[in-house]
Amino acid sequence: MHVLKVEGTPYEMGRQHGAHALGWRTSLLRKIHQRLQPLAQNAEVETWFREAVGLLQEAGRPFLEYAQGQADELEVPPDLFLRFCLASYVEDRQKSMSPGGLRTSALRDAAEGCTTWAASGDWLEMGGTLLVKNRDQRLDQLGLQRLVYARPAHGHVYVGLTTLGWPGLASSGLNAAGLGVADTHVRSTDLGPGLPRWWLMMVILEQFSTVGEAVAYLQTAPRLGNGNLVLADATGAMAVFEEGHAQFGLRGPEENEGYVVSTNHFVSDVLKDKCRLEGLGKKGDTLARKARMEAALAEAKGRVSPAWARAMMSSVDGLGALCWQDLERNVGTISTAVLSPNRHTIWVRHGRLCHGRFQRFVLP
């Protein structure tokens, strides 16, 4: 996997990110226009977009500065670039409309279903903590995936997975303090202007050292509301933060269990009725993947290791397969990340349907 190195202020890091992406500018522009074309251009969509940008201007200046740096380097109109960055939010707003609302027939009907989990303590063969994620996305994202080493002007050094042309992390990351984070998308109906979760992950890695600190921040941060964040640190703390806009859910390990699992739905009482579960695709069933991963972890006490995690996340057969692809819809697993907060190490496999070898990267 190619490595992208950025450092400095948000704007400087954005420009460096954009400079790295210059060779893909034509394909990125094509992707931007393809992504935006199905979205209805009407007063309601414009209101949602302007509300989101207004919130970012008040509470997300670093995000806007990073995005501005990318847009300047790529010579893309900033307004167009921001619309692209917020497209999934607008799509989810449209999908949450009643049948009498905006048209949704032209929207992407793809089962982008990631699986993320963490385990620690007695569940690990040699102690410590692991945070693991399969990233499931459109297959044309493969050539745009990068491992980013970031040294912000203020805050922790971190490493993570991102996508060229994207302001923030696109999958998972780990900082030098031993705090890891990974996300999953949820088709939420609790939506509103806020910080995108791919930017929330960057804030967490730059500013915080423990799960407790990150959770305290997330409880008060403005949130778009369409995802889960799985957190784990070197002390063994773990949590799933269910990120609604107006409400949030917080889950830790069940009693006598040393793991948490998150796929593409909400579980907490406060949010479980605030997500859509239809149309998840052939092997993208969020309920089945969560159940399969939990069953495997329940039987693996004392045996979980990076090698066990890599093998488990490569399973391609049966109900709830964790590594999958749907060629008809051009989606599937495009990378696997295994993060060790204690070792300051991340193992990454880049490739379609879990093909390819794992590469090892260590935080400097």
CORHU-V566213 format. One record per residue. RES is the residue in one letter. SS is DSSP state (h for helix, s for strand, l for the rest). OMEGA is omega in degrees with one decimal (* if undefined). D_LAST is the distance of its C-alpha to the last C-alpha in whole Angstrom. Layout:
# CORHU-V566213
res->[RES	RES]
ss->[SS	SS]
omega->[OMEGA	OMEGA]
d_last->[D_LAST	D_LAST]
This chain:
# CORHU-V566213
res->[M	H	V	L	K	V	E	G	T	P	Y	E	M	G	R	Q	H	G	A	H	A	L	G	W	R	T	S	L	L	R	K	I	H	Q	R	L	Q	P	L	A	Q	N	A	E	V	E	T	W	F	R	E	A	V	G	L	L	Q	E	A	G	R	P	F	L	E	Y	A	Q	G	Q	A	D	E	L	E	V	P	P	D	L	F	L	R	F	C	L	A	S	Y	V	E	D	R	Q	K	S	M	S	P	G	G	L	R	T	S	A	L	R	D	A	A	E	G	C	T	T	W	A	A	S	G	D	W	L	E	M	G	G	T	L	L	V	K	N	R	D	Q	R	L	D	Q	L	G	L	Q	R	L	V	Y	A	R	P	A	H	G	H	V	Y	V	G	L	T	T	L	G	W	P	G	L	A	S	S	G	L	N	A	A	G	L	G	V	A	D	T	H	V	R	S	T	D	L	G	P	G	L	P	R	W	W	L	M	M	V	I	L	E	Q	F	S	T	V	G	E	A	V	A	Y	L	Q	T	A	P	R	L	G	N	G	N	L	V	L	A	D	A	T	G	A	M	A	V	F	E	E	G	H	A	Q	F	G	L	R	G	P	E	E	N	E	G	Y	V	V	S	T	N	H	F	V	S	D	V	L	K	D	K	C	R	L	E	G	L	G	K	K	G	D	T	L	A	R	K	A	R	M	E	A	A	L	A	E	A	K	G	R	V	S	P	A	W	A	R	A	M	M	S	S	V	D	G	L	G	A	L	C	W	Q	D	L	E	R	N	V	G	T	I	S	T	A	V	L	S	P	N	R	H	T	I	W	V	R	H	G	R	L	C	H	G	R	F	Q	R	F	V	L	P]
ss->[l	l	s	s	s	s	s	s	l	h	h	h	h	h	h	h	h	h	h	h	l	h	h	h	h	h	h	h	h	h	h	h	h	h	h	h	h	l	l	l	l	l	h	h	h	h	h	h	h	h	h	h	h	h	h	h	h	h	h	l	h	h	h	h	h	h	h	h	h	h	h	h	h	h	l	l	l	h	h	h	h	h	h	h	h	l	h	h	h	h	h	h	h	h	h	l	l	l	l	l	l	l	l	l	l	l	l	l	l	l	l	l	l	l	s	s	s	s	s	s	h	h	h	s	l	l	l	l	s	s	s	s	s	s	s	s	s	s	h	h	h	h	h	h	s	s	s	s	s	s	s	s	l	l	l	l	s	s	s	s	s	s	s	l	l	l	l	l	l	l	l	s	s	s	s	l	l	l	s	s	s	s	s	s	s	l	l	s	l	l	l	l	l	l	s	l	h	h	h	h	h	h	h	h	h	h	h	l	l	l	h	h	h	h	h	h	h	h	h	h	l	l	s	l	l	l	s	s	s	s	s	s	s	l	l	l	l	s	s	s	s	s	s	l	l	l	l	s	s	s	s	l	l	l	l	l	l	l	s	s	s	s	l	l	l	l	l	l	l	l	l	l	l	l	s	l	l	l	l	l	l	l	l	l	l	h	h	h	h	h	h	h	h	h	h	h	h	h	l	l	l	l	l	s	l	h	h	h	h	h	h	h	l	l	l	l	l	l	l	l	l	l	l	l	s	s	l	l	l	l	s	s	s	s	s	s	s	s	s	s	l	l	l	l	s	s	s	s	s	s	l	h	h	h	l	l	l	s	s	s	s	s	l	l]
omega->[178.8	-178.3	177.3	178.9	179.0	177.0	175.9	178.7	176.0	-180.0	179.9	178.5	177.4	178.8	178.5	175.6	179.6	179.6	178.3	-175.6	-173.6	-180.0	-179.7	-173.3	-177.7	180.0	177.4	177.9	177.5	180.0	179.0	-177.8	177.6	-179.0	-174.9	-174.0	-177.3	-175.6	-177.4	176.9	-179.5	-172.8	-176.8	177.4	179.6	177.4	178.5	-178.2	-177.7	175.8	-179.9	179.3	177.8	176.7	179.5	178.2	179.3	-170.0	-175.9	-179.1	179.3	176.6	-179.5	179.3	177.2	179.5	178.5	177.4	177.1	-178.6	179.4	-176.5	-178.4	-177.4	176.0	177.2	-176.7	-179.4	177.7	-179.1	178.9	176.8	177.2	-178.4	-176.7	-175.3	-177.8	176.9	179.2	177.6	-179.4	175.9	178.7	-177.9	-179.3	180.0	174.4	179.3	-179.6	-176.6	-176.1	179.0	178.6	-173.1	-177.4	-178.9	177.3	178.5	-174.8	-179.1	178.6	-170.2	-179.0	175.7	-176.6	176.5	175.4	176.9	-179.1	173.6	-175.5	-178.9	-177.1	-178.3	-178.1	179.3	179.9	-175.1	170.9	171.7	-169.2	178.2	162.0	178.0	179.5	-172.4	172.7	-174.6	178.4	174.3	-174.8	-176.2	-178.0	179.0	176.5	166.6	-177.0	167.7	-177.0	174.5	-177.0	179.2	178.4	176.7	-174.8	165.5	178.1	177.0	-179.4	178.5	177.4	179.4	177.4	-180.0	-176.5	-179.1	-179.3	176.5	-177.0	-177.4	-169.9	177.8	-176.3	179.3	-174.4	176.9	-179.9	176.2	178.8	178.6	175.3	-175.4	167.8	178.5	175.3	175.0	-172.5	169.5	175.8	-170.8	176.0	-178.2	-179.9	176.9	176.3	-176.4	178.1	172.4	175.6	179.0	178.4	177.4	-179.3	-176.6	179.6	-165.7	-168.8	-175.7	-175.4	176.2	-179.3	178.8	-178.9	179.5	178.7	177.2	-176.4	-179.1	-177.0	-178.8	172.3	-171.5	173.5	170.5	-175.3	177.7	173.0	173.5	177.6	-174.7	176.4	179.3	-173.3	177.6	-176.9	178.0	-179.9	175.5	167.1	176.5	178.5	-165.3	166.9	178.0	-177.9	-177.3	175.2	173.5	-179.3	-179.5	171.0	177.7	172.3	-179.0	179.4	175.6	-178.1	-177.8	170.3	-178.8	175.9	172.3	-169.0	173.5	175.7	-178.1	-175.3	-178.5	-174.1	-174.7	-171.3	177.6	-177.0	177.5	-177.2	-175.6	-177.3	171.6	-175.4	170.9	-170.9	-179.8	-178.4	-177.4	-175.9	-179.1	-178.6	179.5	178.8	-179.6	-178.8	-178.9	179.1	178.8	179.0	179.8	-179.7	-178.1	-171.0	-179.7	-179.8	-176.9	-177.2	-178.3	175.0	179.5	177.9	-179.5	-179.5	179.7	-178.0	-176.8	176.5	-176.8	-174.6	-173.7	171.9	-178.8	179.0	178.1	-174.1	179.4	-169.4	171.5	177.5	-175.1	179.2	-179.7	174.8	178.5	176.4	-179.2	-179.0	174.5	173.5	178.0	175.2	-174.4	177.0	179.4	-178.1	-178.9	-175.9	-172.1	174.3	173.4	-175.8	171.1	-177.4	177.9	-178.1	176.9	174.3	171.8	177.1	-177.5	175.7	173.1	-177.0	178.0	-178.7	176.8	-179.7	*]
d_last->[18	17	14	14	12	14	13	16	19	20	23	20	18	21	22	19	20	23	23	21	24	27	28	28	30	34	32	31	34	36	34	34	38	38	36	38	42	43	42	46	46	48	48	47	44	44	44	41	39	40	39	36	35	37	35	32	33	34	31	28	28	24	25	28	26	23	26	28	25	25	29	29	27	29	32	33	35	33	36	36	32	32	35	33	30	33	35	34	35	38	39	38	41	43	43	44	47	50	52	54	51	49	49	46	47	45	42	39	41	38	36	32	32	28	28	25	25	23	24	24	25	28	28	25	26	23	23	20	19	19	19	21	22	24	25	28	29	31	31	31	27	26	26	24	21	18	14	13	9	10	10	14	16	16	14	11	8	9	9	13	16	19	22	23	25	24	23	20	19	21	21	18	14	12	10	8	12	12	15	16	18	20	24	27	30	33	37	37	41	39	38	38	36	32	29	28	26	23	22	23	20	18	19	19	15	15	18	18	16	19	22	24	23	22	26	28	26	27	31	31	30	32	31	33	33	33	30	28	25	24	21	20	18	17	20	22	23	24	26	28	28	31	31	35	36	38	37	34	34	32	32	30	31	35	36	35	33	29	28	28	29	29	31	33	35	36	37	37	41	40	39	40	43	41	40	41	41	43	43	39	40	41	38	36	38	36	38	38	34	34	37	35	32	33	36	33	31	34	35	32	31	29	29	26	23	20	23	26	24	23	27	28	27	28	32	34	38	40	40	37	35	31	30	33	34	38	38	41	39	36	34	32	28	26	23	21	18	17	15	14	13	14	11	9	10	12	15	17	20	22	25	29	30	27	28	25	22	19	16	13	9	6	4	0]
